Amino acid sequence: MHDLPWLLKSADDFNERCARLLNHASPDAEAQLLANYALSINQSNRLYQTLQKFDPEKRAIFSRNLIPFKLGIVSNATMDLMIPAMITAALRYGIELEVIRADFGQVAQEAFDPASKLNQSNLDAVLLALDYRAYSVLVNEPEYSGGNDPGLDALGYLQQIQQSFALNGKTICIVQTLAHPPYELSGNLDAQLSGLLRKSLNVFNSALIENIKNSADVLFDVATLANTVGTHQWFDERQWYMSRVPIANGYIPLYTDYLAKLLAAIRGKSRKCLVLDLDNTLWGGVIGDDGLEGIQIGQGHPVGESFLAIQQWAKSLKALGIILTVCSKNDKVVALEAFQKHPGMLLKEDDFAVFMANWEDKASNIRKIAAILNIGMDAMVFVDDNPAEREIIRTMIPEISVPELPKDPSQFLRVLCAARYFEKIDFTTDDAQRNAQYADNARRQAMLQKAPSLTDYLISLEMKIHFAPFNETGRKRIVQLINKTNQFNLTTRRYTEADVLGFEKSGSYLTLQVQLQDKFGDNGMISVVICKNAGDCWEIDTWLMSCRVIKRRVEEAVCDELVAIARSKGIEKLRGYYRPTEKNKLVKNHYQQLGFVLISSDGSEDIWELETEHYQPKHPPIAIQNSLLDQTTHERSEIDG
């Protein structure tokens, strides 16, 4: 795993391409292509050094399609050698990473001092990059030695560090589990006897994981990662004693790649759609040639069991909210026969939101799948055993993720799981329903094609809308939408769970979470609005909506609700902001279409205003199932007006 086998090996001209990057017409796209290789430490350093040479103009071009992320690092180890690899790995996932590093060993000092470098840096997250060598410091803090298992005492001190960064730096923490050292004292007794390091680390890690579930912080499970590759390989004592580098050099690319995936997940950049080939990918053989009886799938056959493992993997991803689709060069009737009649098939036709089997080129079909689901190419992962097809898709659709696969199908699952394309930091009710929601959306699209008019179509959907203030139940989904919505997002401001909790509790903000249902099913939470009280005006800090419900006049229903609440609070104006990005051109005229008037525009931000007294409700064909105006006793509807 240390060589990132799901990624292509770097080209022979990698160094030359890095050198040419300074004069490249599209340095952002080329840099991401270079970052997408399985880079060694030296190659990461080479690309990183080239990026540092960009002048301001080139840097602006480089940054235009990337999402910024400012990461602080505190550690009991030397992290300097890892920073170039962190930055290039983050680039692989569309993140422009800036790293603010604390001095060696200054963990508590940085957390507890409100004026510390990290607490004053307006960070998106702090990485608590601690390992078992820091454990003795955590466990020996006298304030947290309460006679419990030492692991619980250590966790108490670490929680204080997390809470201090939240209070003093207004930031979340990425907290690492602690991998066991690669040696023992008494064999199996180490895991059983209180006071021994292995037992205490087990207690510490278990309690840490439970604690993270109930906080806004994020888990980085380094202990499992180290166990997967083997702690005898993960740790290099010689490196530690010489330079305090916490892991072996050969595993730095793996560590930084997994960290980058976590940062991407925080920013809503995880993949959410799996596009699967069929022949020799979901089963052994070619169904068009070998027939139903000739394909290999299911128990009792070593090759068939290998492919069954891939189907089990896909089925599990579906349960986690990943959209399953098929893109295969095949006769659709023949391909579907396998799902309908073969006794060894675990996946069935209704597991897939879109089933695209025909003789067109796969790039065109993948674009059609994306259009049907209304998602971006960078949200998709394409799995195909054929290296020629993989190369075509990489060339034709560079935004899509295309993992390399070994020739031996028994190794497919190991590589696909190690690739971690679907990294998640939370799991919500909407995630569990996502595959069904997208399948329902495909049926809506088919119905739209047959409707006499858009209005007739919308009426026939029998839509019902539900408004509520932010609350604990919806908080994780709200954070998801804020951090992953790009197209229908007026300001593209990104907020952490701690930020959202702050809006929820503050009397200076109106918050809306919006859910939509129709006759096909529940669309879940589809829109989020945050308004800041500015006297007689509410400033719309954030207004975003899921692409699943675009062109269904939901924004009109939301505007009607906003104005009605504002009027009830004596608010005279709504002020909306539009900050253009490469991806949100869709909503450039959003406020104009709702009746707002443009009062300012400087190229980086348009400011619009609406006088609530003169607003004429749009009354779209959506029944209001629940309005904040009907929740007068709810504490969050009592906005200062």
Salt bridges, closest charged atoms under 4 A:
ASP3 OD2 - LYS9 NZ 3.34
ASP13 OD2 - ARG20 NH2 3.92
ASP28 OD2 - ARG64 NE 2.87
GLU30 OE2 - ARG17 NE 2.94
GLU30 OE1 - HIS24 NE2 3.85
ASP80 OD2 - ARG101 NE 3.17
GLU96 OE2 - ARG59 NH1 3.21
ASP124 OD1 - ARG267 NH2 2.69
ASP131 OD2 - ARG133 NH1 2.42
GLU210 OE2 - LYS213 NZ 3.03
ASP257 OD1 - ARG92 NH1 2.56
ASP257 OD2 - LYS261 NZ 2.19
ASP277 OD1 - LYS362 NZ 3.07
GLU337 OE2 - LYS341 NZ 3.52
ASP351 OD2 - LYS315 NZ 3.00
ASP351 OD1 - LYS318 NZ 2.70
GLU360 OE1 - LYS368 NZ 2.65
ASP378 OD2 - LYS269 NZ 3.40
ASP378 OD2 - LYS583 NZ 3.01
ASP384 OD2 - LYS362 NZ 2.48
GLU389 OE2 - LYS329 NZ 3.18
GLU391 OE1 - ARG394 NH1 3.70
GLU404 OE2 - ARG390 NE 2.99
GLU404 OE2 - ARG394 NH2 2.71
GLU423 OE1 - ARG420 NH1 3.78
ASP430 OD2 - ARG477 NE 3.38
ASP431 OD2 - LYS424 NZ 3.73
ASP431 OD1 - ARG434 NH1 2.82
ASP440 OD1 - ARG443 NH2 2.11
GLU497 OE1 - LYS476 NZ 3.32
GLU504 OE1 - ARG475 NE 3.00
ASP518 OD2 - ARG444 NE 2.59
ASP518 OD2 - ARG552 NH2 2.49
GLU539 OE2 - ARG575 NH1 3.15
ASP541 OD2 - ARG493 NH1 3.42
GLU556 OE1 - ARG553 NH2 2.87
GLU582 OE1 - LYS585 NZ 3.85
GLU605 OE2 - ARG579 NE 2.97
GLU609 OE1 - LYS573 NZ 3.61
GLU609 OE2 - ARG575 NE 2.79
GLU611 OE1 - HIS614 ND1 2.85
